[in-house]
Amino acid sequence: MKNGLAAIAVLLLVVLAGVLPAQEVKGPRIEAREAQHDFGKVVQGTTVSHVFEVRNTGSEPLVIDRVVPS
């Protein structure tokens, strides 16, 4: 009897977890299509550039205060 009640309780929790909306995270949230870019072999003295498209999908302003090239 106890095992049956425990199984029903677990099943109910699983079903409710799938139905209830996930809690929204507040603050900035950065999304980018790509996290890195490889230029391959570049001849010394050649200027190369690449544009990273970044979006803030969060609920507060996103501040990017440092970018580190490798």
Buried (B, 14 or more C-beta within 10 A) or exposed (E): EEEEEEEEEEEEEEEEEEEEEEEEEEEBEEEEEEEEEEEEEEEEEEEEEEEEEEEBEBEEEBEEEEEEEE
